[in-house]
Amino acid sequence: MSKLTLSVDNKVISSAKLYAKQRGLSVSEMVEAYLSAVANAASLPDRDAPILRSVRGSLKRADLKEHRKYLAVKYR
């Protein structure tokens, strides 16, 4: 296995660590899964990554003001 050094905002790292801990994963496992999904999708012509397909259309009826309020409270 190889090591990879990334530059990521400290807030993103903190959120990622919390997210991973709640799901019983490591941040490395999450990054590896994401990169694997992107790499596999890249080998398929004219297809979006699975992560993008899973969220497509999810905000069609969303109230963006409400979502911003939610995020402001969540990440205070």
C-alpha positions in Angstrom: 0.0 0.0 0.0 1.2 3.5 -0.8 1.0 6.7 1.2 -0.5 9.9 -0.2 -0.1 13.4 1.2 -3.0 15.8 0.8 -3.6 19.4 1.7 -7.1 19.8 3.1 -8.7 22.6 5.2 -8.7 21.8 8.9 -12.4 22.2 9.2 -12.9 19.6 6.4 -10.5 17.2 8.2 -12.3 17.6 11.5 -15.7 16.9 9.8 -14.3 14.0 7.9 -12.9 12.4 11.0 -16.1 12.8 12.9 -18.1 11.4 9.9 -15.7 8.4 9.7 -15.8 7.7 13.4 -19.6 7.7 13.4 -19.6 5.1 10.7 -16.7 2.9 12.0 -14.4 3.9 9.2 -11.0 5.6 8.9 -10.6 8.7 6.8 -8.1 6.7 4.7 -10.8 4.1 4.0 -13.2 6.9 2.9 -10.7 8.5 0.6 -9.7 5.2 -0.9 -13.4 4.3 -1.5 -14.0 7.7 -3.2 -10.9 7.5 -5.3 -11.7 3.9 -6.3 -15.3 5.0 -7.3 -13.9 7.9 -9.4 -11.3 5.8 -11.0 -13.8 3.1 -11.9 -16.2 5.6 -13.3 -13.4 7.2 -15.3 -12.9 3.9 -17.2 -16.6 4.0 -18.3 -17.1 6.4 -21.2 -19.8 9.1 -20.8 -20.7 8.1 -17.3 -20.8 10.1 -14.1 -19.1 8.8 -10.9 -21.5 6.7 -8.7 -21.3 9.4 -6.0 -22.6 12.0 -8.5 -25.4 9.7 -9.7 -26.5 9.1 -6.2 -27.2 12.8 -5.5 -28.4 13.9 -8.9 -31.7 15.6 -8.6 -31.8 15.6 -4.9 -32.0 19.4 -4.6 -34.7 20.1 -7.2 -37.2 21.1 -4.6 -34.8 22.1 -1.9 -35.2 25.4 -0.1 -31.6 26.8 -0.3 -32.2 29.4 2.4 -33.4 26.6 4.8 -30.4 24.5 3.9 -28.0 27.4 4.6 -29.6 27.9 8.0 -29.2 24.2 8.8 -25.5 24.3 7.8 -24.9 27.4 9.8 -26.3 25.8 12.9 -24.6 22.4 12.3 -21.1 23.9 11.7 -21.2 26.6 14.4 
